[in-house]
Amino acid sequence: MKKAELKNFANADEVREFPKGRLELVKIGGATVGRATFEPGWRWSTSLQPIAKTKSCEAPHFQYHVSGILKIVMDDGTELLAKPGDVSNLPSGHDAWVVGDEPAVVVDFQGMIDYAKSR
């Protein structure tokens, strides 16, 4: 029988730091949920591409945007501007960066298991 669980990102199961950002992971209910904080000046292609070693971000994301603004450009040219309160579903193949001077915080329910992990 399953039991109730409660976790908090303040006591994350794992924390990964990367240039101009941080990822906190909690494992709950058989899933991994990530909270990422991207500081002003963060961009996937400069902060994480050297870690991922791929042309663009290959992690799919299903995420809730808590604060800040992220510009997302898909490999097919589709452009999105994700703001607080938005929910985005992003397939593999994109770049993203923080717009403005406020950190962008997202809670991701899908693509953070291998995010910011050396290959």
C-alpha positions in Angstrom: 0.0 0.0 0.0 1.3 3.5 -0.8 1.8 6.0 1.9 1.6 9.8 2.0 4.8 11.7 1.4 5.9 15.2 1.9 9.2 16.7 0.9 10.7 20.2 0.7 13.3 21.6 -1.7 15.1 23.2 1.3 16.1 19.6 2.1 16.6 18.3 -1.4 17.8 14.8 -2.1 20.4 16.2 -4.5 21.7 19.6 -5.4 23.6 20.4 -8.7 25.3 23.8 -9.2 26.3 25.1 -12.6 27.4 28.5 -14.0 24.7 31.1 -13.0 22.3 28.4 -11.7 21.3 25.7 -9.3 19.1 22.6 -9.4 17.5 21.0 -6.4 16.0 17.5 -6.8 13.5 15.7 -4.6 12.4 12.1 -5.1 8.8 11.5 -4.2 6.1 9.1 -5.2 8.5 7.2 -7.5 9.2 10.4 -9.5 12.0 13.1 -9.4 10.9 16.8 -9.3 13.4 19.5 -9.9 13.5 23.2 -8.9 15.9 25.2 -11.0 17.0 28.7 -10.3 18.6 30.6 -13.2 20.4 33.8 -12.4 20.3 36.9 -14.7 22.8 36.2 -17.5 22.1 32.5 -17.5 21.8 30.9 -20.9 21.6 27.1 -21.6 24.0 27.3 -24.5 26.7 29.0 -22.4 26.1 27.6 -18.9 25.1 24.0 -19.6 26.1 23.1 -23.2 29.7 22.5 -22.0 28.3 20.0 -19.4 25.7 18.4 -21.7 27.9 18.3 -24.8 24.9 18.5 -27.1 23.9 21.1 -29.7 20.9 22.1 -27.8 19.1 21.0 -24.6 17.9 17.5 -25.1 16.0 17.2 -21.8 12.2 17.4 -22.3 10.5 19.7 -19.7 7.0 19.9 -18.2 7.4 22.9 -15.9 5.7 25.5 -13.8 7.3 29.0 -14.0 7.4 30.4 -10.4 9.3 33.7 -11.0 11.4 35.6 -13.6 11.1 35.4 -17.3 12.7 32.8 -19.6 13.0 33.1 -23.4 12.9 29.7 -25.0 13.8 29.1 -28.7 13.1 25.6 -30.1 15.4 24.1 -32.7 12.5 24.5 -35.2 12.4 28.3 -34.6 9.4 28.4 -32.3 9.9 31.1 -29.7 8.2 31.3 -26.2 8.4 33.8 -23.4 7.6 32.0 -20.2 6.5 34.2 -17.3 5.4 33.6 -13.7 2.3 31.4 -13.6 2.9 29.8 -17.0 3.1 26.1 -17.5 5.3 24.9 -20.4 5.7 21.6 -22.1 9.0 21.6 -24.1 10.2 18.7 -26.2 13.9 18.0 -26.7 15.9 20.5 -28.8 15.9 24.1 -27.4 17.9 26.9 -25.9 16.7 29.2 -23.2 17.9 32.3 -21.3 16.9 34.6 -18.5 15.3 37.9 -19.6 15.8 40.9 -17.3 17.4 41.2 -13.9 15.3 38.8 -11.9 16.2 35.1 -11.4 14.0 32.7 -13.2 12.7 29.8 -11.0 10.9 26.8 -12.5 9.6 23.6 -11.0 10.0 20.8 -13.5 8.1 17.5 -13.3 9.7 15.7 -16.2 13.2 16.5 -17.5 15.6 17.1 -14.6 16.9 13.6 -13.7 20.0 14.0 -15.9 20.0 17.8 -16.2 23.3 19.6 -15.5 25.0 16.2 -15.1 28.3 15.5 -16.9 28.1 12.9 -19.6 
